[in-house]
């Protein structure tokens, strides 16, 4: 990963996390982090909160000379979404294949699981900061010249400090 710090310029943490997680996800589930991150584009916003890709199951090949057979995309979904996913399976397969760049997926298998989508997760509002915490946050951010950056960092600090008991 030393090559990621070209010219002393830092790389976003998300890029580093992707570099670490992608090989593990590929080995364990046959998925790439890009597929998981692009899931809403593949299935659409309506199904994105009720489904997630679990794994890509590739058929075993006895010999290298055996012909290519497409894989099965295993999708976890709650009961309410299962019918929609079945109805849109061919479209999901086509979109997943377009995303992957070749006809990798031949069928979809559903696994029923309780899903909590982004719409059902409401973040807990942070508690109001104590005067000492607010003063400390103001002192830490006072040297930042850019107003927008300073306010953004203050909001982040308020969120972090307010989430602690």
N, C-alpha and C positions, 0 to 999 in steps of 0.2 A: 503494500500500500504506500510505500514511500514515494512511488511515482505519481501519486495523486496530489502532491504538494508542489506542483510545478511553479517555479519562479517565486516561491514563498507565498503564493496566493492560496488561501484555504479553499477547501471543497465543501459544498453543503453536506451536512450530516446525513441527509437522506441518500446522497450518492454513496457515502461510506457504508451506511446500513444496507443498502441494496447490494453492494459488493460482498458483504458478509452473509446476508440472508439468501441471496439468489442460489448459490450452490447447494445450500442445505435444503431449500424448498424443491429444487430440481431433483435432488437425490431421494428425498422422502416422499414427494408427491408427484413428481414429474412435471411440476408447474414452474413457471418463471414468475418472479415478483412483478414483472411488467404486466402479465396476464391478470394477476390478482388486482393490481392497481387500476387496470383498465376495464375491470369487470362491468362497471356501470355502462360503459360504451358498448360492450358486447351484448349484454342482456337488456339494456335500456333502464332508465331511471325507475320505472314502475316495478321491475323485478330485482333491482340491485339491492334494496334493503331487505328483501325476503329470501335471497339466495346468496350462495358463495361457491366458488370452485373448490372442491375438496382435493381432487387429484386427477391426473391423466393416467389411465391404466393402459399400458401398451401390451399387445398380445405377445406372448413368448414365441420366439423363433427357434426352431430346433437347429437350423443351419443358417449360415450367412447367405446361402443361395436362395432361401425361402423368399417368396414375394412379399412385398410390403403390404401390411394390413393396417388400416387406420385404427386409432386408439379409441377408448371410451372415455368421455369426459364425465366424471362423477361430480354431480352438483348437489350440495346440501341445500335443503329448502324446508320451510315450514309447510304444514298441510295445506294452508290456504293457497300457497303459490304453486303447489305441485301440478295442479290441473293446467295453470297458465304455462308453466315450463313445458309440460308435455305437448300442449297445443303449439307452442312456439319453438319446439325442439329443433326442427330443420333450419329455422332462421338463426337460432343460437349457434348451431353447428357451422353454418355458412359464415357467420360473423367471426366465430373463433378461428376458423380456418383462414379467413382473410387477415385476421390479426396475426396469426402465426406465419402466414406466408406460403402455406401449402396445405393440402388436404390431409391434415394430421388426425382430425377427429371424424369418426364415422358414425358414432351414436352417443346418446346421452343416457346416463343412469342416474336416477334420483335416490338420494338418501334423506329420509325425513329427520330433521333436527329442529329444535326450537331456535329461531333466529330473532335477534334483536337488531333491527335496522336503525339507521341514523335518525329516523323520524321518531322512534320510540325512546331514544336515549336523550334525555334532557339533562344538560350539565347542571350540577348543583351550583347555585350562586355562591361566590366566595363571601365570607363574613366581612363586615366593615373593618378596616385597619384601625389599630390603636394609634394614638397620637405619636408614640415613640416609633412605631413601624413606619408611619407616614413620613416622619422627619428623617428617618434613616434612608428611606427610598428617595426622598427629595435630595438628600445629600449625595447619594450614590449617582444620581442622574444629573446633578447640577452642572457637571463639566461637559455635557454633551451639547454641542452647538446646534445641531440640526433639530428644529422644533418637532417635526413629525417623528423622528427617530426617538427623541427623548420621551414624547408622549406615549409612543408605542411601547417603549421599554418600561415606562411607569405602569401602563395597563398590565403588562406581563408580570411585573413585580407584584402588583396588587393581587393579581390572580393567584400567583404562587404563594405569597404570604397569607392571603385570605383563605387559602385552602388548608393551611396548617392550623391545628387546634391550639 
